[in-house]
Each structure stands twice: as structure tokens, then as C-alpha cells.
Amino acid sequence: MKSILRALTIGLLMTLFCSSAYADEYSDTKKMFEDAGISNMFKSAYGYALFPTIGKAGFVVGGAYGEGRVYEQGNHIGNTTMMQATIGFQLGGTGFSEVVFFQDKRALSEFTNGNFEFGAEAQATAITAAAGASANTSGSFATASAGKNNATTAGGGYHKGLSTFTITKGGLMFEATVGGQKFSFTKL
């Protein structure tokens, strides 16, 4: 068990440290999502949190980490980090981009007032060029993508004032896990 945890820790640290080497700029990441068919969300949402790269790795126990920016009506108002811990069947590592849209001021305020958390019931739409399936942000997730530049979208919509989209950047991850995403916010 110690060797499994050691391998997981090394893999996660490598993903986190290497993520800055392949992280897209925020404007490039926004354009990638817009090109995938959700440009109307950027125009109609009250605000959004944008994560160019989130690294994720797991073997029985897993984790993910990413840094992003929060925007209110198009203006950068602060920075955010996302951390995720999961347990269950999982194997592999992946990198992905994520955007969380806030339908109104109330939804943005809930996100920016301290530590915000997505439970296992939160829905995310996986934007991929090939096959994808996602039951929620942290479980029953399998995806394959021909590349971030070929992404298209289907589905979406707000749930409790939030709408989340992800684009797989690379890697391979199989999982059926329980967990959630936890966000922190630092105002500029």
C-alpha cells in the first residue's frame, strides 16, 4: 500500500509541477471553450471561473489541482484554486481545462464568499472531440478526445445558478469514484 501511495504522490506532483509548462494562457483557454460552441455562455453569464489546466491523477486514491481566475461581467476580480480528492476505482492521469459559469450575482457571491464546494451530485458537461461520458464532477467519468482544438459541446445549462464545462487536454483516466471539488477564492 505504501508503494501505491508513493507512486500516486509522485504522479500527482509531476502533474502539478509540469502543468505550468503546458498551461494555456487564459485568453487562449477562453477561445478554446468559445470555439467548442459555448461562446453564448460567456456573453450571457454574470461571471465565470476559468481554469486553463487542472492536473488529475489516481490509483484507488486520487487528487486534482488547478489554479484559475474569476471574472465578473468580463472583469478579472480575483484568483481561485480547485482541489479535489477522490476514492474508489481509478487509474491514470489526465489534464483538462474547466470553466464554471455563474448565472447571476447570487451564484458568483456564493462562490467568492470563502470556500466553495461541489458535492458528488454536481454536473459537468465534458466537451470532447470523440467520446465522453460524465455522471458528475467526480464520479463515473470516462472520456477520450482527439485534441483540445477539435472540441465540440452538447448539453449544458444551469443547475442552482452554476454551469460547468470541461475539455480534456490529454492523458487517460478511468474512474468510478466518490469525491468533490473544493474551491478557494482570493480577491484582487
Contact map, one row per residue, 1 for C-alpha under 8 A:
11111000000000000000000000000000000000000000000000000000000000000000000000000000000000000000000000000000000000000000000000000000000000000000000000000000000000000000000000000000000000000000
11111100000000000000000000000000000000000000000000000000000000000000000000000000000000000000000000000000000000000000000000000000000000000000000000000000000000000000000000000000000000000000
11111110000000000000000000000000000000000000000000000000000000000000000000000000000000000000000000000000000000000000000000000000000000000000000000000000000000000000000000000000000000000000
11111111000000000000000000000000000000000000000000000000001000000000000000000000000000000000000000000000000000000000000000000000000000000000000000000000000000000000000000000000000000000000
11111111100000000000000000000000000000000000000000000000000010000000000000000000000000000000000000000000000000000000000000000000000000000000000000000000000000000000000000000000000000000000
01111111110000000000000000000000000000000000000000000000000000000000000000000000000000000000000000000000000000000000000000000000000000000000000000000000000000000000000000000000000000000000
00111111111000000000000000000000000000000000000000000000000000000000000000000000000000000000000000000000000000000000000000000000000000000000000000000000000000000000000000000000000000000000
00011111111100000000000000000000000000000000000000000000111011000000000000000000000000000000000000000000000000000000000000000000000000000000000000000000000000000000000000000000000000000000
00001111111110000000000000000000000000000000000000000000000000000000000000000000000000000000000000000000000000000000000000000000000000000000000000000000000000000000000000000000000000000000
00000111111111000000000000000000000000000000000000000000000000000000000000000000000000000000000000000000000000000000000000000000000000000000000000000000000000000000000000000000000000000000
00000011111111100000000000000000000000000000000000000000100000000000000000000000000000000000100000000000000000000000000000000000000000000000000000000000000000000000000000000000000000000000
00000001111111110000000000000000000000000000000000000011110000110000000000000000000000000000000000000000000000000000000000000000000000000000000000000000000000000000000000000000000000000000
00000000111111111000000000000000000000000000000000000000000000000000000000000000000000000000000000000000000000000000000000000000000000000000000000000000000000000000000000000000000000000000
00000000011111111100000000000000000000000000000000000000000000000000000000000000000000000000000000000000000000000000000000000000000000000000000000000000000000000000000000000000000000000000
00000000001111111110000000000000000000000000000000000011100000000000000000000000000000000000101000000000000000000000000000000000000000000000000000000000000000000000000000000000000000000000
00000000000111111111000000000000000000000000000000000010000000001100000000000000000000000000000000000000000000000000000000000000000000000000000000000000000000000000000000000000000000000000
00000000000011111111100000000000000000000000000000000000000000000000000000000000000000000000000000000000000000000000000000000000000000000000000000000000000000000000000000000000000000000000
00000000000001111111110000000000000000000000000000000000000000000000000000000000000000000000000000000000000000000000000000000000000000000000000000000000000000000000000000000000000000000000
00000000000000111111111000000000000000000000000000001110000000000000000000000000000000000000001000000000000000000000000000000000000000000000000000000000000000000000000000000000000000000000
00000000000000011111111000000000000000000000000000000000000000000000000000000000000000000000000000000000000000000000000000000000000000000000000000000000000000000000000000000000000000000000
00000000000000001111111000000000000000000000000000000000000000000000000000000000000000000000000000000000000000000000000000000000000000000000000000000000000000000000000000000000000000000000
00000000000000000111111100000000000000000000000000000000000000000000000000000000000000000000000000000000000000000000000000000000000000000000000000000000000000000000000000000000000000000000
00000000000000000011111110000000000000000000000000011000000000000000000000000000000000000000000000000000000000000000000000000000000000000000000000000000000000000000000000000000000000000000
00000000000000000000011111011000000000000000000000011000000000000000000000000000000000000000000000000000000000000000000000000000000000000000000000000000000000000000000000000000000000000000
00000000000000000000001111111000000000000000000000010000000000000000000000000000000000000000000000000000000000000000000000000000000000000000000000000000000000000000000000000000000000000000
00000000000000000000000111111100000000000000000001110000000000000000000000000000000000000000000000000000000000000000000000000000000000000000000000000000000000000000000000000000000000000000
00000000000000000000000011111110000000000000000000000000000000000000000000000000000000000000000000000000000000000000000000000000000000000000000000000000000000000000000000000000000000000000
00000000000000000000000111111111000000000000000000000000000000000000000000000000000000000000000000000000000000000000000000000000000000000000000000000000000000000000000000000000000000000000
00000000000000000000000111111111100000000000000001110000000000000000000000000000000000000000000010000000000000000000000000000000000000000000000000000000000000000000000000000000000000000000
00000000000000000000000001111111110000000000000001000000000000000000000000000000000000000000000000000000000000000000000000000000000000000000000000000000000000000000000000000000000000000000
00000000000000000000000000111111111000000000000000000000000000000000000000000000000000000000000000000000000000000000000000000000000000000000000000000000000000000000000000000000000000000000
00000000000000000000000000011111111100000000000000000000000000000000000000000000000000000000000000000000000000000000000000000000000000000000000000011010000000000000000000000000000000000000
00000000000000000000000000001111111111100000000000000000000000000000000000000000000000000000000000000000000000000000000000000000000000000000000000000000000000000000001000000000000000000000
00000000000000000000000000000111111111110100000000000000000000000000000000000000000000000000000000000000000000000000000000000000000000000000000000000000000000000000000000000000000000000000
00000000000000000000000000000011111111100000000000000000000000000000000000000000000000000000000000000000000000000000000000000000000000000000000000000011000000000000000000000000000000000000
00000000000000000000000000000001111111100000000000000000000000000000000000000000000000000000000000000000000000000000000000000010000000000000000000000111100000000000000000000000000000000000
00000000000000000000000000000000111111110000000000000000000000000000000000000000000000000000000000000000000000000000000000000000000000000000000000000001100000000000000000000000000000000000
00000000000000000000000000000000111111111100000000000000000000000000000000000000000000000000000000000000000000000000000000000000000000000000000000000000100000000000000000000000000000000000
00000000000000000000000000000000111111111110000000000000000000000000000000000000000000000000000000000000000000000000000000000000000000000000000000000000000000000000000000000000000000000000
00000000000000000000000000000000010011111111000000000000000000000000000000000000000000000000000000000000000000000000000000000000000000000000000000000000000000000000000000000000000000000000
00000000000000000000000000000000000001111111100000000000000000000000000000000000000000000000000000001000000000000000000000000000000000000000000000000000000000000000000000000000000000000000
00000000000000000000000000000000010001111111101100000000000000000000000000000000000000000000000000001000000000000000000000000000000000000000000000000000000000000000000000000000000000000000
00000000000000000000000000000000000000111111100000000000000000000000000000000000000000000000000000000000000000000000000000000000000000000000000000000000000000000000000000000000000000000000
00000000000000000000000000000000000000011111110000000000000000000000000000000000000000000000000000000010000000000000000000000000000000000000000000000000000000000000000000000000000000000000
00000000000000000000000000000000000000001111111100000000000000000000000010000000000000000000000000001111000000000000000000000000000000000000000000000000000000000000000000000000000000000000
00000000000000000000000000000000000000000001111100000000000000000000000110000000000000000000000000001111100100000000000000000000000000000000000000000000000000000000000000000000000000000000
00000000000000000000000000000000000000000100111110000000000000000000011111000000000000000000000000001111100100000000000000000000000000000000000000000000000000000000000000000000000000000000
00000000000000000000000000000000000000000100111111000000000000000000011100000000000000000000000000111100000100000000000000000000000000000000000000000000000000000000000000000000000000000000
00000000000000000000000000000000000000000000001111100000000000000001111000000001000000000000000000111000000000000000000000000000000000000000000000000000000000000000000000000000000000000000
00000000000000000000000001001100000000000000000111110000000000000001110000000000000000000000000011110000000000000000000000000000000000000000000000000000000000000000000000000000000000000000
00000000000000000000000001001000000000000000000011111100000000000111100000000000000000000000000011100000000000000000000000000000000000000000000000000000000000000000000000000000000000000000
00000000000000000000001111001000000000000000000001111100000000000011000000000000000000000000000111000000000000000000000000000000000000000000000000000000000000000000000000000000000000000000
00000000000000000010001100000000000000000000000000111110000000000110000000000000000000000000001111000000000000000000000000000000000000000000000000000000000000000000000000000000000000000000
00000000000000000010000000000000000000000000000000111111000000011110000000000000000000000000001111000000000000000000000000000000000000000000000000000000000000000000000000000000000000000000
00000000000100110010000000000000000000000000000000001111100000011100000000000000000000000000111100000000000000000000000000000000000000000000000000000000000000000000000000000000000000000000
00000000000100100000000000000000000000000000000000000111110001111000000000000000000000000000111000000000000000000000000000000000000000000000000000000000000000000000000000000000000000000000
00000001001100100000000000000000000000000000000000000011111001110000000000000000000000000011110000000000000000000000000000000000000000000000000000000000000000000000000000001000000000000000
00000001000100000000000000000000000000000000000000000001111111100000000000000000000000000111100000000000000000000000000000000000000000000000000000000000000000000000000000000000000000000000
00010001000000000000000000000000000000000000000000000000111111000000000000000000000000001111000000000000000000000000000000000000000000000000000000000000000000000000000000000000000000000000
00000000000000000000000000000000000000000000000000000000011111000000000000000000000000111110000000000000000000000000000000000000000000000000000000000000000000000000000000000000000000000000
00001001000000000000000000000000000000000000000000000000011111100000000000000000000011110100000000000000000000000000000000000000000000000000000000000000000000000000000000000000000000000000
00000001000000000000000000000000000000000000000000000001111111110000000000000000000011100100000000000000000000000000000000000000000000000000000000000000000000000000000000000000000000000000
00000000000100000000000000000000000000000000000000000001110011111000000000000000001111000000000000000000000000000000000000000000000000000000000000000000000000000000000000000000000000000000
00000000000100000000000000000000000000000000000000000111100001111100000000000000011110000000000000000000000000000000000000000000000000000000000000000000000000000000000000000000000000000000
00000000000000010000000000000000000000000000000000000111000000111110000000000000111100000000000000000000000000000000000000000000000000000000000000000000000000000000000000000000000000000000
00000000000000010000000000000000000000000000000000101110000000011111000000000000111000000000000000000000000000000000000000000000000000000000000000000000000000000000000000000000000000000000
00000000000000000000000000000000000000000000000000111100000000001111100000000011110000000000000000000000000000000000000000000000000000000000000000000000000000000000000000000000000000000000
00000000000000000000000000000000000000000000000011110000000000000111110000000011110000000000000000000000000000000000000000000000000000000000000000000000000000000000000000000000000000000000
00000000000000000000000000000000000000000000000011100000000000000011111000011111000000000000000000000000000000000000000000000000000000000000000000000000000000000000000000000000000000000000
00000000000000000000000000000000000000000000001111000000000000000001111100011111000000000000000000000000000000000000000000000000000000000000000000000000000000000000000000000000000000000000
00000000000000000000000000000000000000000000001110000000000000000000111111111100000000000000000000000000000000000000000000000000000000000000000000000000000000000000000000000000000000000000
00000000000000000000000000000000000000000000011100000000000000000000011111111000000000000000000000000000000100000000000000000000000000000000000000000000000000000000000000000000000000000000
00000000000000000000000000000000000000000000111000000000000000000000001111100000000000000000000000000000000000000000000000000000000000000000000000000000000000000000000000000000000000000000
00000000000000000000000000000000000000000000001000000000000000000000001111110000000000000000000000000000000000000000000000000000000000000000000000000000000000000000000000000000000000000000
00000000000000000000000000000000000000000000000000000000000000000000001111111000000000000000000000000000000000000000000000000000000000000000000000000000000000000000000000000000000000000000
00000000000000000000000000000000000000000000000000000000000000000000111101111100000000000000000000000000000000000000000000000000000000000000000000000000000000000000000000000000000000000000
00000000000000000000000000000000000000000000000000000000000000000000111100111110000000000000000000000000000000000000000000000000000000000000000000000000000000000000000000000000000000000011
00000000000000000000000000000000000000000000000000000000000000000000111000011111000000000000000000000000000000000000000000000000000000000000000000000000000000000000000000000000000000001111
00000000000000000000000000000000000000000000000000000000000000000011110000001111100000000000000000000000000000000000000000000000000000000000000000000000000000000000000000000000000000001111
00000000000000000000000000000000000000000000000010000000000000000011110000000111110000000000000000000000000000000000000000000000000000000000000000000000000000000000000000000000000000111100
00000000000000000000000000000000000000000000000000000000000000001111000000000011111000000000000000000000000000000000000000000000000000000000000000000000000000000000000000000000000000111000
00000000000000000000000000000000000000000000000000000000000000011111000000000001111100000000000000000000000000000000000000000000000000000000000000000000000000000000000000000000000011110000
00000000000000000000000000000000000000000000000000000000000000111100000000000000111110000000000000000000000000000000000000000000000000000000000000000000000000000000000000000000000011100000
00000000000000000000000000000000000000000000000000000000000000111000000000000000011111000000000000000000000000000000000000000000000000000000000000000000000000000000000000000000001111000000
00000000000000000000000000000000000000000000000000000000000011110000000000000000001111100000000000000000000000000000000000000000000000000000000000000000000000000000000000000000001110000000
00000000000000000000000000000000000000000000000000000000000011100000000000000000000111110000000000000000000000000000000000000000000000000100000000000000000000000000000000000000111100000000
00000000000000000000000000000000000000000000000000000000000111000000000000000000000011111100000000000000000000000000000000000000000000000000000000000000000000000000000000000000111000000000
00000000000000000000000000000000000000000000000000000000000110000000000000000000000001111100000000000000000000000000000000000000000000000000000000000000000000000000000000000011110000000000
00000000000000000000000000000000000000000000000000000000001100000000000000000000000000111110000000000000000000000000000000000000000000000000000000000000000000000000000000000111100000000000
00000000000000000000000000000000000000000000000000000000011111000000000000000000000000111111000000000000000000000000000000000000000000000000000000000000000000000000000000001111100000000000
00000000000000000000000000000000000000000000000000000000111100000000000000000000000000001111100000000000000000000000000000000000000000000000000000000000000000000000000000001110000000000000
00000000000000000000000000000000000000000000000000000000111000000000000000000000000000000111110000000000000000000000000000000000000000000000000000000000000000000000000000111100000000000000
00000000001000100000000000000000000000000000000000000011110000000000000000000000000000000011111000000000000000000000000000000000000000000000000000000000000000000000000000111000000000000000
00000000000000000000000000000000000000000000000000000011100000000000000000000000000000000001111100000000000000000000000000000000000000000000000000000000000000000000000111111000000000000000
00000000000000100010000000000000000000000000000000001111000000000000000000000000000000000000111110000000000000000000000000000000000000000000000000000000000000000000000111100000000000000000
00000000000000000000000000000000000000000000000000011110000000000000000000000000000000000000011111000000000000000000000000000000000000000000000000000000000000000000011111000000000000000000
00000000000000000000000000001000000000000000000001111100000000000000000000000000000000000000001111100000000000000000000000000000000000000000000000000000000000000000011110000000000000000000
00000000000000000000000000000000000000000000000001111100000000000000000000000000000000000000000111110000000000000000000000000000000000000000000000000000000000000001111000000000000000000000
00000000000000000000000000000000000000000000000111100000000000000000000000000000000000000000000011111000000000000000000000000000000000000000000000000000000000000001110000000000000000000000
00000000000000000000000000000000000000000000000111000000000000000000000000000000000000000000000001111100000000000000000000000000000000000000000000000000000000000111100000000000000000000000
00000000000000000000000000000000000000001100111110000000000000000000000000000000000000000000000000111110000000000000000000000000000000000000000000000000000000000111000000000000000000000000
00000000000000000000000000000000000000000000111100000000000000000000000000000000000000000000000000011111101100000000000000000000000000000000000000000000000000001110000000000000000000000000
00000000000000000000000000000000000000000001111000000000000000000000000000000000000000000000000000001111101100000000000000000000000000000000000000000000000001001110000000000000000000000000
00000000000000000000000000000000000000000000111000000000000000000000000000000000000000000000000000000111111100000000000000000000000000000000000000000000000000001000000000000000000000000000
00000000000000000000000000000000000000000000011000000000000000000000000000000000000000000000000000000111111110000000000000000000000000000000000000000000000000000000000000000000000000000000
00000000000000000000000000000000000000000000000000000000000000000000000000000000000000000000000000000001111111000000000000000000000000000000000000000000000000000000000000000000000000000000
00000000000000000000000000000000000000000000000000000000000000000000000000000000000000000000000000000111111111100000000000000000000000000000000000000000000000011100000000000000000000000000
00000000000000000000000000000000000000000000011100000000000000000000000100000000000000000000000000000111111111110000000000000000000000000000000000000000000000000000000000000000000000000000
00000000000000000000000000000000000000000000000000000000000000000000000000000000000000000000000000000000111111111000000000000000000000000000000000000000000000000000000000000000000000000000
00000000000000000000000000000000000000000000000000000000000000000000000000000000000000000000000000000000011111111001000000000000000000000000000000000000000000000000000000000000000000000000
00000000000000000000000000000000000000000000000000000000000000000000000000000000000000000000000000000000001111111111000000000000000000000000000000000000000000000000000000000000000000101000
00000000000000000000000000000000000000000000000000000000000000000000000000000000000000000000000000000000000111111111000000000000000000000000000000000000000000000000000000000000000000011100
00000000000000000000000000000000000000000000000000000000000000000000000000000000000000000000000000000000000011111111000000000000000000000000000000000000000000000000000000000000000000001000
00000000000000000000000000000000000000000000000000000000000000000000000000000000000000000000000000000000000000111111000000000000000000000000000000000000000000000000000000000000000000011000
00000000000000000000000000000000000000000000000000000000000000000000000000000000000000000000000000000000000000111111100000000000000000000000000000000000000000000000000000000000000001111000
00000000000000000000000000000000000000000000000000000000000000000000000000000000000000000000000000000000000001111111110000000000000000000000000000000000000000000000000000000000000001110000
00000000000000000000000000000000000000000000000000000000000000000000000000000000000000000000000000000000000000000011111000000000000000000000000000000000000000000000000000000000000111100000
00000000000000000000000000000000000000000000000000000000000000000000000000000000000000000000000000000000000000000001111111000000000000001000000000000000000000000000000000000000000111000000
00000000000000000000000000000000000000000000000000000000000000000000000000000000000000000000000000000000000000000000111111000000000000000000000000000000000000000000000000000000001110000000
00000000000000000000000000000000000000000000000000000000000000000000000000000000000000000000000000000000000000000000011111000000000000011110000000000000000000000000000000000000011100000000
00000000000000000000000000000000000000000000000000000000000000000000000000000000000000000000000000000000000000000000011111100000000000011000000000000000000000000000000000000000000000000000
00000000000000000000000000000000000000000000000000000000000000000000000000000000000000000000000000000000000000000000011111110000000000011000000000000000000000000000000000000000000000000000
00000000000000000000000000000000000000000000000000000000000000000000000000000000000000000000000000000000000000000000000011111000000001111000000000000000000000000011000000000000000000000000
00000000000000000000000000000000000000000000000000000000000000000000000000000000000000000000000000000000000000000000000001111100000001111000000000000000000100000011110000000000000000000000
00000000000000000000000000000000000000000000000000000000000000000000000000000000000000000000000000000000000000000000000000111110000001000000000000000000111100000001110000000000000000000000
00000000000000000000000000000000000000000000000000000000000000000000000000000000000000000000000000000000000000000000000000011111000111000000001000000000100000000000111100000000000000000000
00000000000000000000000000000000000100000000000000000000000000000000000000000000000000000000000000000000000000000000000000001111100100000000000000000011110000000000111100000000000000000000
00000000000000000000000000000000000000000000000000000000000000000000000000000000000000000000000000000000000000000000000000000111111100000000001111110111100000000000001100000000000000000000
00000000000000000000000000000000000000000000000000000000000000000000000000000000000000000000000000000000000000000000000000000011111000000000000111110111000000000000000000000000000000000000
00000000000000000000000000000000000000000000000000000000000000000000000000000000000000000000000000000000000000000000000000000001111100000000000111000000000000000000000000000000000000000000
00000000000000000000000000000000000000000000000000000000000000000000000000000000000000000000000000000000000000000000000000000001111110000000001110000000000000000000000000000000000000000000
00000000000000000000000000000000000000000000000000000000000000000000000000000000000000000000000000000000000000000000000000000111011111000000111110000000000000000000000000000000000000000000
00000000000000000000000000000000000000000000000000000000000000000000000000000000000000000000000000000000000000000000000000000100001111100001111000000000000000000000000000000000000000000000
00000000000000000000000000000000000000000000000000000000000000000000000000000000000000000000000000000000000000000000000000111100000111111011110000000000000000000000000000000000000000000000
00000000000000000000000000000000000000000000000000000000000000000000000000000000000000000000000000000000000000000000000000110000000011111011100000000000000000000000000000000000000000000000
00000000000000000000000000000000000000000000000000000000000000000000000000000000000000000000000000000000000000000000000111110000000001111111100000000000000000000000000000000000000000000000
00000000000000000000000000000000000000000000000000000000000000000000000000000000000000000000000000000000000000000000010111110000000001111110100000000000000000000000000000000000000110000000
00000000000000000000000000000000000000000000000000000000000000000000000000000000000001000000000000000000000000000000000100000000000000011111100000000000000000000000000000000000111110000000
00000000000000000000000000000000000000000000000000000000000000000000000000000000000000000000000000000000000000000000000100000000000001111111100000000000000000000000000000000011111000000000
00000000000000000000000000000000000000000000000000000000000000000000000000000000000000000000000000000000000000000000000000000000000011110111110000000000000000000000000000000011100000000000
00000000000000000000000000000000000000000000000000000000000000000000000000000000000000000000000000000000000000000000000000000000000111111111111000000000000000000000000000000111000000000000
00000000000000000000000000000000000000000000000000000000000000000000000000000000000000000000000000000000000000000000000000000000000111000001111100000000000000000000000000001110000000000000
00000000000000000000000000000000000000000000000000000000000000000000000000000000000000000000000000000000000000000000000000000101001110000000111110000000000000000000000100011000000000000000
00000000000000000000000000000000000000000000000000000000000000000000000000000000000000000000000000000000000000000000000000000001111100000000011111000000000000000000000100010000000000000000
00000000000000000000000000000000000000000000000000000000000000000000000000000000000000000000000000000000000000000000000000000001111100000000001111110010000000000000000111000000000000000000
00000000000000000000000000000000000000000000000000000000000000000000000000000000000000000000000000000000000000000000000000000001110000000000000111110110000000000000000000000000000000000000
00000000000000000000000000000000000000000000000000000000000000000000000000000000000000000000000000000000000000000000000000000001100000000000000011111110000000000000000111000000000000000000
00000000000000000000000000000001000000000000000000000000000000000000000000000000000000000000000000000000000000000000000000000001100000000000000011111110000000000000001110000000000000000000
00000000000000000000000000000001000000000000000000000000000000000000000000000000000000000000000000000000000000000000000000000000000000000000000000111110000000000000000000000000000000000000
00000000000000000000000000000000000100000000000000000000000000000000000000000000000000000000000000000000000000000000000000000001100000000000000001111111000000000000000000000000000000000000
00000000000000000000000000000001001100000000000000000000000000000000000000000000000000000000000000000000000000000000000000000011100000000000000011111111100000000000001000000000000000000000
00000000000000000000000000000000001110000000000000000000000000000000000000000000000000000000000000000000000000000000000000000011100000000000000000000111110000000000000000000000000000000000
00000000000000000000000000000000000111000000000000000000000000000000000000000000000000000000000000000000000000000000000000001111000000000000000000000011111000000000000000000000000000000000
00000000000000000000000000000000000000000000000000000000000000000000000000000000000000000000000000000000000000000000000000001010000000000000000000000001111100000000000000000000000000000000
00000000000000000000000000000000000000000000000000000000000000000000000000000000000000000000000000000000000000000000000000001000000000000000000000000000111110000000000000000000000000000000
00000000000000000000000000000000000000000000000000000000000000000000000000000000000000000000000000000000000000000000000000011000000000000000000000000000011111000011100000000000000000000000
00000000000000000000000000000000000000000000000000000000000000000000000000000000000000000000000000000000000000000000000000000000000000000000000000000000001111100010000000000000000000000000
00000000000000000000000000000000000000000000000000000000000000000000000000000000000000000000000000000010000000000000000000000000000000000000000000000000000111111110000000000000000000000000
00000000000000000000000000000000000000000000000000000000000000000000000000000000000000000000000000000000000000000000000000000000000000000000000000000000000011111110000000000000000000000000
00000000000000000000000000000000000000000000000000000000000000000000000000000000000000000000000000000000001000000000000000000000000000000000000000000000000001111100000000000000000000000000
00000000000000000000000000000000000000000000000000000000000000000000000000000000000000000000000000000111001000000000000000000000000000000000000000000000000001111110000000000000000000000000
00000000000000000000000000000000000000000000000000000000000000000000000000000000000000000000000000011110001000000000000000000000000000000000000000000000000001111111000000000000000000000000
00000000000000000000000000000000000000000000000000000000000000000000000000000000000000000000000000011110000000000000000000110000000000000000000000000000000111101111100000000000000000000000
00000000000000000000000000000000000000000000000000000000000000000000000000000000000000000000000001111000000000000000000000111000000000000000000000000000000100000111110000000000000000000000
00000000000000000000000000000000000000000000000000000000000000000000000000000000000000000000000001110000000000000000000000011110000000000000000000000000000100000011111000000000000000000000
00000000000000000000000000000000000000000000000000000000000000000000000000000000000000000000000111100000000000000000000000011110000000000000000000000000000000000001111100000000000000000000
00000000000000000000000000000000100000000000000000000000000000000000000000000000000000000000000111000000000000000000000000000111000000000000000000010010000000000000111110000000000000000000
00000000000000000000000000000000000000000000000000000000000000000000000000000000000000000000011110000000000000000000000000000111000000000000001110110000000000000000011111000000000000000000
00000000000000000000000000000000000000000000000000000000000000000000000000000000000000000000011110000000000000000000000000000000000000000000000010110000000000000000001111100000000000000000
00000000000000000000000000000000000000000000000000000000000000000000000000000000000000000000011100000000000000000000000000000000000000000000000010100000000000000000000111110000000000000000
00000000000000000000000000000000000000000000000000000000000000000000000000000000000000000001111000000000000000000000000000000000000000000000000000000000000000000000000011111000000000000000
00000000000000000000000000000000000000000000000000000000000000000000000000000000000000000001110000000000000000000000000000000000000000000000001100000000000000000000000001111100000000000000
00000000000000000000000000000000000000000000000000000000100000000000000000000000000000000111110000000000000000000000000000000000000000000000011000000000000000000000000000111110000000000000
00000000000000000000000000000000000000000000000000000000000000000000000000000000000000001111000000000000000000000000000000000000000000000000110000000000000000000000000000011111000000000000
00000000000000000000000000000000000000000000000000000000000000000000000000000000000000011110000000000000000000000000000000000000000000000011110000000000000000000000000000001111100000000000
00000000000000000000000000000000000000000000000000000000000000000000000000000000000000011100000000000000000000000000000000000000000000000011100000000000000000000000000000000111110000000000
00000000000000000000000000000000000000000000000000000000000000000000000000000000000001111100000000000000000000000000000000000000000000000111000000000000000000000000000000000011111000000000
00000000000000000000000000000000000000000000000000000000000000000000000000000000000001110000000000000000000000000000000100000000000000000110000000000000000000000000000000000001111100000000
00000000000000000000000000000000000000000000000000000000000000000000000000000000000111100000000000000000000000000000001100000000000000000110000000000000000000000000000000000000111110000000
00000000000000000000000000000000000000000000000000000000000000000000000000000000000111000000000000000000000000000000111100000000000000001100000000000000000000000000000000000000011111000000
00000000000000000000000000000000000000000000000000000000000000000000000000000000011110000000000000000000000000000000111000000000000000001100000000000000000000000000000000000000001111100000
00000000000000000000000000000000000000000000000000000000000000000000000000000000011100000000000000000000000000000011110000000000000000000000000000000000000000000000000000000000000111110000
00000000000000000000000000000000000000000000000000000000000000000000000000000001111000000000000000000000000000100011100000000000000000000000000000000000000000000000000000000000000011111000
00000000000000000000000000000000000000000000000000000000000000000000000000000001110000000000000000000000000000010111000000000000000000000000000000000000000000000000000000000000000001111100
00000000000000000000000000000000000000000000000000000000000000000000000000000111100000000000000000000000000000111110000000000000000000000000000000000000000000000000000000000000000000111110
00000000000000000000000000000000000000000000000000000000000000000000000000000111000000000000000000000000000000010000000000000000000000000000000000000000000000000000000000000000000000011111
00000000000000000000000000000000000000000000000000000000000000000000000000001110000000000000000000000000000000000000000000000000000000000000000000000000000000000000000000000000000000001111
00000000000000000000000000000000000000000000000000000000000000000000000000001110000000000000000000000000000000000000000000000000000000000000000000000000000000000000000000000000000000000111
